[in-house]
Amino acid sequence: MQVLLGLKDSHQKDAGNSVKPILINNKVMSYKLFLDDVRRPATAYSYMELPILLEPDWIIVRNYYAFISIIQKKGVPNVIAFDHDLADIHYKVQSFNYEDENYEKTGYHCAKWLLDYCLDNNEKPPQRIIIHSMNPYGSANIKSLFDTYYKIHGTGLPDISENNPVLDINPYLRI
C-alpha cells in the first residue's frame, strides 16, 4: 500500500515513495485511490461494510495536492474513495466557502477537480465512487457533484442499476 503525503509542488518528492505509472500497451494499469487525511481503507470498511475496502493495493493520498499528483501521473483510477474533511480545521468549521482560495482544500475540491479533469481530457470518471466521509454535509456536496455530472454526461458505464451502483455513500449519514 502506498501512502502519499501530499505536496504542493509537483517537482518535490514524497517521503521516499516514487510514484511511477505501470504501463501495459501504453496504458496505465487500473488502480484504487483512497483519499483521507487519517484513515485507511480497512478503517472505512468498519462502517461502510464494502468488501472492496479490504482489498490490497489501495493508493492512499492525504490531501488535494497528492490527489491531483497521482491522477496526473497514473491517470484516472477505476475506484476512488472520498473523505471530505482533509485537515484539522475542517473539523471545527460548520459551513464551508468552497470558493475561498486561502482555505485548505477538501474532498469536495478533489471531486470537482477530478470531474473537470475528465471533461478537459475526454476521460471517463472512475467506475466506482465511494464517499466514506463522516461529514453529512460534505458527503452530500460530493455526491451532488457526481449526481449532476452523471445526469448531464451519463456514467459512461454499461448497465447501471440498483444492484450495480456507481456511487456508494456512508450508510449512517442521513442525506
PAGU-25306 format. One line per 10 residues: number of its first residue (from 1); their letters; for each residue x, y, z of C-alpha. Coordinates in Angstrom, 3 decimals, always signed. Layout:
BEGIN
NUM) A) X,Y,Z  ...
END
This chain:
BEGIN
1) MQVLLGLKDS) +0.000,+0.000,+0.000  +1.434,+3.396,-0.965  +0.753,+6.464,+1.134  +1.454,+9.816,-0.486  +1.914,+12.700,+1.894  +0.704,+15.373,-0.486  +2.906,+18.042,-1.944  +2.019,+21.454,-3.293  +4.958,+21.442,-5.677  +4.735,+18.560,-8.123
11) HQKDAGNSVK) +8.510,+18.677,-8.544  +9.091,+17.701,-4.922  +9.454,+14.079,-3.875  +7.239,+12.487,-1.248  +8.721,+10.536,+1.687  +10.796,+8.184,-0.472  +7.851,+6.753,-2.413  +8.474,+7.468,-6.065  +5.220,+7.044,-7.963  +5.742,+5.755,-11.476
21) PILINNKVMS) +2.906,+4.609,-13.683  +2.787,+0.953,-14.679  +2.156,+0.782,-18.403  +0.650,-2.078,-20.369  +0.205,-1.351,-24.080  +0.927,+2.314,-23.287  -1.995,+2.479,-20.813  -1.766,+2.809,-17.063  -2.965,-0.249,-15.169  -6.129,+0.213,-13.160
31) YKLFLDDVRR) -5.805,+1.170,-9.527  -7.847,+2.164,-6.482  -7.361,+5.576,-4.843  -8.276,+6.313,-1.206  -8.472,+9.982,-0.159  -8.399,+10.567,+3.597  -6.228,+12.586,+5.941  -6.010,+9.900,+8.663  -7.942,+6.711,+7.866  -7.001,+3.679,+5.816
41) PATAYSYMEL) -9.418,+1.650,+3.655  -9.848,-1.101,+6.274  -10.948,+1.518,+8.811  -13.639,+2.761,+6.445  -14.779,-0.852,+5.984  -15.787,-0.937,+9.658  -18.736,+1.383,+8.941  -19.169,+1.142,+5.154  -19.081,-2.677,+5.019  -17.930,-2.686,+1.403
51) PILLEPDWII) -15.603,-5.661,+0.747  -13.603,-3.652,-1.800  -12.236,-1.602,+1.121  -10.484,-4.741,+2.405  -8.748,-5.416,-0.894  -4.993,-4.789,-1.064  -3.158,-2.304,-3.243  -5.060,+0.876,-2.497  -3.037,+4.013,-3.083  -3.689,+6.375,-0.185
61) VRNYYAFISI) -3.469,+10.133,-0.611  -3.833,+12.527,+2.290  -4.713,+15.822,+0.624  -5.751,+17.693,-2.504  -2.224,+18.085,-3.881  -1.350,+14.393,-3.603  -4.738,+13.545,-5.169  -4.026,+15.682,-8.231  -0.436,+14.497,-8.494  -1.264,+10.780,-8.553
71) IQKKGVPNVI) -4.053,+11.193,-11.133  -1.829,+13.285,-13.376  +0.868,+10.598,-13.167  -1.219,+7.417,-13.314  -4.454,+8.503,-14.963  -7.997,+8.222,-13.632  -8.386,+5.259,-11.256  -11.134,+2.648,-11.504  -12.257,+3.347,-7.938  -11.946,+6.402,-5.707
81) AFDHDLADIH) -12.953,+6.565,-2.038  -13.531,+10.159,-0.856  -13.310,+11.727,+2.570  -14.475,+15.342,+2.812  -12.557,+16.820,+5.746  -8.851,+16.633,+4.923  -7.391,+18.906,+7.604  -7.944,+19.590,+11.304  -9.508,+22.970,+10.512  -12.361,+21.226,+8.663
91) YKVQSFNYED) -13.494,+19.539,+11.884  -14.039,+22.921,+13.568  -15.953,+24.739,+10.821  -19.703,+24.332,+10.419  -20.006,+25.776,+6.919  -17.578,+25.927,+4.023  -16.874,+28.589,+1.471  -15.612,+26.334,-1.326  -14.529,+29.370,-3.356  -12.091,+30.705,-0.707
101) ENYEKTGYHC) -8.633,+30.111,-2.217  -6.915,+30.565,+1.176  -8.883,+27.731,+2.729  -7.453,+24.212,+2.930  -8.868,+22.043,+0.131  -11.454,+19.355,+0.935  -12.635,+16.155,-0.714  -15.223,+18.306,-2.488  -12.401,+20.226,-4.193  -10.802,+16.913,-5.200
111) AKWLLDYCLD) -14.054,+15.623,-6.705  -14.617,+18.901,-8.563  -11.049,+18.844,-9.903  -11.476,+15.199,-10.995  -14.664,+15.885,-12.947  -13.121,+18.950,-14.601  -10.048,+16.856,-15.445  -12.247,+14.144,-17.010  -14.114,+16.692,-19.124  -10.970,+18.567,-20.179
121) NNEKPPQRII) -9.119,+15.365,-21.128  -12.026,+13.397,-22.599  -11.649,+10.776,-19.854  -14.340,+8.711,-18.221  -14.800,+9.131,-14.476  -13.984,+6.211,-12.185  -16.201,+3.161,-12.486  -16.986,+3.360,-8.787  -17.132,+6.238,-6.307  -17.186,+5.619,-2.561
131) IHSMNPYGSA) -17.894,+8.513,-0.200  -16.773,+7.371,+3.228  -16.740,+10.763,+4.969  -18.369,+11.137,+8.389  -19.401,+14.697,+7.470  -23.016,+14.518,+6.224  -22.984,+17.921,+4.519  -19.599,+17.390,+2.917  -20.703,+13.929,+1.726  -23.898,+15.383,+0.274
141) NIKSLFDTYY) -21.898,+18.038,-1.575  -19.534,+15.464,-3.097  -22.466,+13.220,-4.023  -24.221,+16.194,-5.632  -21.220,+16.851,-7.892  -21.283,+13.274,-9.215  -25.078,+13.134,-9.468  -25.051,+16.307,-11.573  -22.176,+15.066,-13.725  -23.884,+11.706,-14.383
151) KIHGTGLPDI) -27.210,+13.420,-15.100  -25.622,+15.703,-17.710  -22.913,+13.457,-19.183  -24.065,+9.942,-18.276  -21.911,+7.447,-16.433  -20.076,+6.137,-19.457  -20.654,+2.686,-17.999  -22.939,-0.093,-19.195  -25.824,-1.459,-17.160  -26.040,+0.787,-14.088
161) SENNPVLDIN) -28.721,-0.497,-11.742  -29.590,-0.729,-8.057  -27.574,-3.967,-7.884  -24.546,-2.383,-9.529  -24.150,+1.103,-8.040  -21.648,+3.624,-9.306  -21.859,+5.641,-6.092  -21.598,+4.277,-2.544  -22.118,+6.632,+0.386  -21.729,+6.192,+4.141
171) PYLRI) -24.975,+4.407,+5.143  -25.031,+6.057,+8.597  -25.469,+9.540,+7.182  -28.936,+10.968,+6.682  -28.708,+12.699,+3.309
END
